[in-house]
């Protein structure tokens, strides 16, 4: 569980660092998506820790990509959506 907490912190930091303001993806929407992602990651960690460990590099990559976009909130929302899709497979 400690591993999943670290992954959640990395993901949340990266995604929320990219939050500012944008037309279609608001700061509030991005925060809600990040919260939903954290919840989904906790569910996956509880049900299948190996799957979460397997997806950890992708989570890190998406978090890094989102934070590198600076104020591009649309990119952050897209990254979160991509990770949710991966976790839902």
Backbone torsions as a table, in degrees:
resi	resn	phi	psi	omega
1	UNK	NA	-30.0	179.0
2	UNK	-62.8	-37.3	178.5
3	UNK	-62.7	-44.7	-178.3
4	UNK	-66.8	-32.9	177.0
5	UNK	-64.1	-40.7	178.2
6	UNK	-64.9	-42.5	178.8
7	UNK	-63.4	-42.9	179.0
8	UNK	-61.1	-41.4	179.6
9	UNK	-64.2	-42.9	178.8
10	UNK	-62.0	-47.2	-178.3
11	UNK	-63.6	-47.2	-178.3
12	UNK	-63.0	-42.1	179.4
13	UNK	-61.6	-47.1	-179.1
14	UNK	-64.8	-46.1	-177.8
15	UNK	-69.3	-43.1	-177.7
16	UNK	-75.8	-21.4	176.1
17	UNK	-65.7	-25.3	-179.0
18	UNK	-85.9	-1.6	-175.4
19	UNK	-80.6	126.7	171.2
20	UNK	-144.9	-114.7	176.3
21	UNK	-137.0	143.9	-177.5
22	UNK	-156.2	159.0	-177.2
23	UNK	-65.0	-65.7	-171.9
24	UNK	-82.3	-29.6	179.5
25	UNK	-112.4	101.8	-177.7
26	UNK	-81.7	164.9	176.4
27	UNK	-58.4	-41.7	-180.0
28	UNK	-63.8	-41.8	179.0
29	UNK	-64.6	-43.1	179.2
30	UNK	-62.7	-40.0	178.5
31	UNK	-66.5	-39.9	177.8
32	UNK	-64.2	-43.2	178.9
33	UNK	-62.4	-40.9	178.6
34	UNK	-64.1	-39.3	177.4
35	UNK	-65.6	-43.5	177.6
36	UNK	-62.0	-39.5	178.3
37	UNK	-64.1	-44.6	179.3
38	UNK	-60.9	-41.3	178.0
39	UNK	-62.7	-45.5	179.9
40	UNK	-63.2	-39.4	179.1
41	UNK	-65.0	-37.7	177.1
42	UNK	-65.2	-40.3	177.8
43	UNK	-62.3	-45.0	179.8
44	UNK	-65.8	-39.9	179.4
45	UNK	-61.7	-38.8	-179.9
46	UNK	-72.7	-39.1	-176.1
47	UNK	-84.2	-37.4	-173.9
48	UNK	-151.8	78.4	-178.6
49	UNK	-57.2	-31.0	179.5
50	UNK	-65.6	-38.1	178.4
51	UNK	-64.3	-42.3	178.7
52	UNK	-63.7	-42.1	178.2
53	UNK	-62.4	-37.9	178.7
54	UNK	-65.9	-36.0	-178.6
55	UNK	-86.0	-9.0	-176.7
56	UNK	-53.5	-45.2	178.6
57	UNK	-61.3	-37.4	179.1
58	UNK	-67.4	-39.9	177.0
59	UNK	-59.6	-47.1	179.9
60	UNK	-61.6	-43.3	179.6
61	UNK	-61.3	-46.5	-179.9
62	UNK	-66.0	-38.7	178.3
63	UNK	-64.4	-41.8	178.7
64	UNK	-65.2	-43.6	179.3
65	UNK	-61.9	-43.8	-179.2
66	UNK	-64.8	-43.2	-179.0
67	UNK	-70.8	-28.3	178.6
68	UNK	-71.8	-19.1	-179.3
69	UNK	-75.8	-8.0	178.2
70	UNK	65.7	-112.7	-176.3
71	UNK	-95.4	16.2	178.8
72	UNK	-83.0	85.6	-177.3
73	UNK	-64.9	-32.4	179.0
74	UNK	-60.2	-40.8	178.8
75	UNK	-65.5	-37.6	178.4
76	UNK	-64.2	-45.8	178.6
77	UNK	-61.7	-41.6	179.6
78	UNK	-63.4	-42.8	179.4
79	UNK	-62.7	-41.7	179.2
80	UNK	-64.8	-43.4	178.7
81	UNK	-60.6	-40.1	179.0
82	UNK	-63.7	-42.4	-179.3
83	UNK	-68.0	-38.7	176.5
84	UNK	-60.7	-39.7	178.6
85	UNK	-63.4	-42.2	178.3
86	UNK	-62.3	-44.9	-178.0
87	UNK	-69.1	-25.1	-177.7
88	UNK	-84.8	-7.8	-179.6
89	UNK	-68.4	NA	NA
